[in-house]
Amino acid sequence: MFKVVNTLKHDLVIVGAGLAGQAAALEARERGADVAVVSKVHPVRSHSGAAQGGINAAIKPDDNWKDHMFDTVKGSAYLADQDAVRILCSEAPNAIWWLDGFGAPFTRQEDGTLAQRPFGGQRRNRTCHVADHTGHNLLHTLYEQMIRLGIRVYEEWFVTRLLVSERKFVGLLAIDLLKGEMSLIQARACILATGGAARIFGQSSNALINTGDGVSLAYRAGLPIEDMEFFQIHPTGLLNGILMTEGCRGEGAYLINAEGERFMKNYAPQFMELAPRDQVSRAIQTEINEGRGFEGSYVHLDLRHLGEEKIMSRLPQIREIALYFAGVDPVTTPVPIRPTAHYTMGGVDVDTDCKTEVEGLYAAGECACVSVHGANRLGGNSLLETIVFGRRAGINAAGSLKDAAQGDVPQDLVSSDEHRLAEMLGRESGESIAELRKEMEDVVRENFGLFKNEEGMTKGRERLRKLRERAGNVLIPDKGRIFNQSLVNALQLEAMLDVARVLAEGAIRRQESRGGHYRTDYPKMDNENFHHHTIIRLGADGEPEFSTKAVVVEDIPIEAEVKY
Ligand SMILES: Cc1cc2nc3c(=O)[nH]c(=O)nc-3n(C[C@H](O)[C@H](O)[C@H](O)COP(=O)(O)OP(=O)(O)OC[C@H]3O[C@@H](n4cnc5c(N)ncnc54)[C@H](O)[C@@H]3O)c2cc1C
């Protein structure tokens, strides 16, 4: 049933219509490229639209991009590449003016200048925002420009395979979910902008679509995946995982345990609630584990002292989310919260031009690892990354076109994907997708969550191996063509199992604690043995191959520990 029915041709194909994909598309189109964007959901349903707190840039006279760079490198537990962070921070003001120029409705102060709130791990107020729904507004702002430029979007199309021949990108395969038809899109360049993978934890702030498809597509095409052991667990999620932005604490909210104590004073006395996320999350979980949580499972995020007016003007969406999803009004009642999986620091290995090692293939945004976040991302730096590196990817990919010829598409790659999908869909009995997914989430959370150790991870790796075997025999109960969500779920499960595998391989080998990767059996940072990036790629034997890559250090010295 799954045969390629259309062959489409473009100069550049971008997978993903979040902020990174759209920023790339706009820049490439402005440079004359024939661009197509493919997205498994309507562009404005991309997870970028859920970003609440804001986007960082040193734009105030008393601030300076070098300070922003320093805070970012320190926050990354010294694992970020300093050449990439230099680009991120020095380009940040330009990124804000680019968005402002398109009419992004940033929150302003009385004098008309942009308002900036404090965010964790930063010594200045440098987080620009649109109240507490920044991502939604930025995504709509760029989408307006996409429409203005008439950029072709294949929306609700699911990419199933990257076609790489002789280390060169030649095209991709995608299913039009509405029709259930498969198309080949040929292009001379491709940008992956498929977002994060934090759904592998189950309990997550991420949209259900954040299943790491891009990392899996790249891994299967033989590309190196960098630093996947570093996931960010955000300190403040509702009990169902939905995010309460760091902007709450930025505006002054407290974290309180069941003994009524602002416990962050025992962990990060200088920064208190605004210490970097990895530290605050571990502090909350430690309070819960040591019996100082409410009902053994959460602490309070207390906004009451901010007053109704501030909550209504600065955090209106947060109030709504707390009301709808937790049944409490933060104006009068503290909000129950606990850590929730949030951000994928690792991703497809790219250089500062967003190039992968395959000719014509680029990656940007959360699915890429350029590495500006190292072992821990600072809040507000990810939206920034999507704009700075999304634009860069678009400019570089468009620039590469003049020397790039369309490569031939190897028919065996196309046929093997056609067979794979036909076989999956044709199966009459097999494993339940939902059950496998649930078990995978449990393994990832239990064995690769906030606190890891050798024994747990080794068991977890074995459990993942068995799940992969079973996933080779899933049953897709819906045999129809139109919006076959079971097929999408099966493909997303495969992707998540790939991501979990790469995470496990990296995490077991990293015998130290750094940023989002914390091991109870190796609680210290170990620069002597582990100040390097982890690289995992699929070997010819089908097994993951491990290697390391040096961290780029410029003028910010590496410290023995990260002290706040
Ligand atoms: C709740 C929440 C709040 C956040 N708040 C902030 C914040 O305040 N500040 C900040 O800096 N960061 C924040 N972040 C992080 C930030 O929003 C994301 O890292 C960033 O928006 C990711 O953008 P992206 O363009 O890389 O990917 P996304 O916006 O996730 O877009 C991914 C795109 O890829 C497409 N796609 C994926 N797989 C496929 C496939 N197989 N086929 C076709 N298309 C595919 C999707 O359809 C989608 O269009 C937040 C994240 C969350 C979850």
Ligand as a Chemical Component Dictionary entry (heavy atoms), coordinates in Angstrom:
data_LIG
# 
_chem_comp.id                   LIG 
_chem_comp.type                 NON-POLYMER 
_chem_comp.pdbx_formal_charge   0 
_chem_comp.three_letter_code    LIG 
# 
loop_
_chem_comp_atom.comp_id 
_chem_comp_atom.atom_id 
_chem_comp_atom.alt_atom_id 
_chem_comp_atom.type_symbol 
_chem_comp_atom.charge 
_chem_comp_atom.model_Cartn_x 
_chem_comp_atom.model_Cartn_y 
_chem_comp_atom.model_Cartn_z 
_chem_comp_atom.pdbx_ordinal 
LIG C1  C1  C 0 6.057  24.406 27.718 1  
LIG C2  C2  C 0 7.367  24.949 27.200 2  
LIG C3  C3  C 0 7.758  26.240 27.509 3  
LIG C4  C4  C 0 8.967  26.748 27.027 4  
LIG N1  N1  N 0 9.325  28.018 27.353 5  
LIG C5  C5  C 0 10.467 28.524 26.858 6  
LIG C6  C6  C 0 10.834 29.879 27.124 7  
LIG O1  O1  O 0 10.116 30.629 27.765 8  
LIG N2  N2  N 0 12.001 30.331 26.619 9  
LIG C7  C7  C 0 12.837 29.543 25.870 10 
LIG O2  O2  O 0 13.867 30.014 25.440 11 
LIG N3  N3  N 0 12.497 28.265 25.588 12 
LIG C8  C8  C 0 11.343 27.750 26.058 13 
LIG N4  N4  N 0 11.010 26.453 25.763 14 
LIG C9  C9  C 0 11.831 25.699 24.812 15 
LIG C10 C10 C 0 11.547 26.177 23.399 16 
LIG O3  O3  O 0 10.192 26.535 23.272 17 
LIG C11 C11 C 0 11.863 25.100 22.359 18 
LIG O4  O4  O 0 13.135 24.581 22.571 19 
LIG C12 C12 C 0 11.823 25.662 20.945 20 
LIG O5  O5  O 0 10.645 26.399 20.728 21 
LIG C13 C13 C 0 11.964 24.552 19.916 22 
LIG O6  O6  O 0 11.749 25.092 18.632 23 
LIG P1  P1  P 0 12.072 24.242 17.341 24 
LIG O7  O7  O 0 11.754 25.130 16.192 25 
LIG O8  O8  O 0 13.422 23.662 17.432 26 
LIG O9  O9  O 0 11.036 23.020 17.393 27 
LIG P2  P2  P 0 9.447  22.956 17.574 28 
LIG O10 O10 O 0 8.814  24.259 17.792 29 
LIG O11 O11 O 0 9.197  21.892 18.586 30 
LIG O12 O12 O 0 8.945  22.438 16.152 31 
LIG C14 C14 C 0 9.244  21.142 15.678 32 
LIG C15 C15 C 0 8.624  20.978 14.295 33 
LIG O13 O13 O 0 9.062  19.766 13.717 34 
LIG C16 C16 C 0 7.987  19.131 13.082 35 
LIG N5  N5  N 0 8.268  17.689 13.026 36 
LIG C17 C17 C 0 8.796  16.905 13.998 37 
LIG N6  N6  N 0 8.902  15.635 13.565 38 
LIG C18 C18 C 0 8.444  15.613 12.294 39 
LIG C19 C19 C 0 8.302  14.590 11.326 40 
LIG N7  N7  N 0 8.616  13.308 11.555 41 
LIG N8  N8  N 0 7.779  14.942 10.108 42 
LIG C20 C20 C 0 7.412  16.222 9.842  43 
LIG N9  N9  N 0 7.541  17.218 10.748 44 
LIG C21 C21 C 0 8.050  16.911 11.945 45 
LIG C22 C22 C 0 6.780  19.488 13.929 46 
LIG O14 O14 O 0 5.587  19.366 13.187 47 
LIG C23 C23 C 0 7.110  20.938 14.282 48 
LIG O15 O15 O 0 6.650  21.796 13.269 49 
LIG C24 C24 C 0 9.802  25.933 26.231 50 
LIG C25 C25 C 0 9.419  24.648 25.912 51 
LIG C26 C26 C 0 8.211  24.147 26.412 52 
LIG C27 C27 C 0 7.865  22.719 26.096 53 
# 
loop_
_chem_comp_bond.comp_id 
_chem_comp_bond.atom_id_1 
_chem_comp_bond.atom_id_2 
_chem_comp_bond.value_order 
_chem_comp_bond.pdbx_ordinal 
LIG C1  C2  SING 1  
LIG C2  C3  SING 2  
LIG C2  C26 DOUB 3  
LIG C3  C4  DOUB 4  
LIG C4  N1  SING 5  
LIG C4  C24 SING 6  
LIG N1  C5  DOUB 7  
LIG C5  C6  SING 8  
LIG C5  C8  SING 9  
LIG C6  O1  DOUB 10 
LIG C6  N2  SING 11 
LIG N2  C7  SING 12 
LIG C7  O2  DOUB 13 
LIG C7  N3  SING 14 
LIG N3  C8  DOUB 15 
LIG C8  N4  SING 16 
LIG N4  C9  SING 17 
LIG N4  C24 SING 18 
LIG C9  C10 SING 19 
LIG C10 O3  SING 20 
LIG C10 C11 SING 21 
LIG C11 O4  SING 22 
LIG C11 C12 SING 23 
LIG C12 O5  SING 24 
LIG C12 C13 SING 25 
LIG C13 O6  SING 26 
LIG O6  P1  SING 27 
LIG P1  O7  DOUB 28 
LIG P1  O8  SING 29 
LIG P1  O9  SING 30 
LIG O9  P2  SING 31 
LIG P2  O10 DOUB 32 
LIG P2  O11 SING 33 
LIG P2  O12 SING 34 
LIG O12 C14 SING 35 
LIG C14 C15 SING 36 
LIG C15 O13 SING 37 
LIG C15 C23 SING 38 
LIG O13 C16 SING 39 
LIG C16 N5  SING 40 
LIG C16 C22 SING 41 
LIG N5  C17 SING 42 
LIG N5  C21 SING 43 
LIG C17 N6  DOUB 44 
LIG N6  C18 SING 45 
LIG C18 C19 SING 46 
LIG C18 C21 DOUB 47 
LIG C19 N7  SING 48 
LIG C19 N8  DOUB 49 
LIG N8  C20 SING 50 
LIG C20 N9  DOUB 51 
LIG N9  C21 SING 52 
LIG C22 O14 SING 53 
LIG C22 C23 SING 54 
LIG C23 O15 SING 55 
LIG C24 C25 DOUB 56 
LIG C25 C26 SING 57 
LIG C26 C27 SING 58 
# 
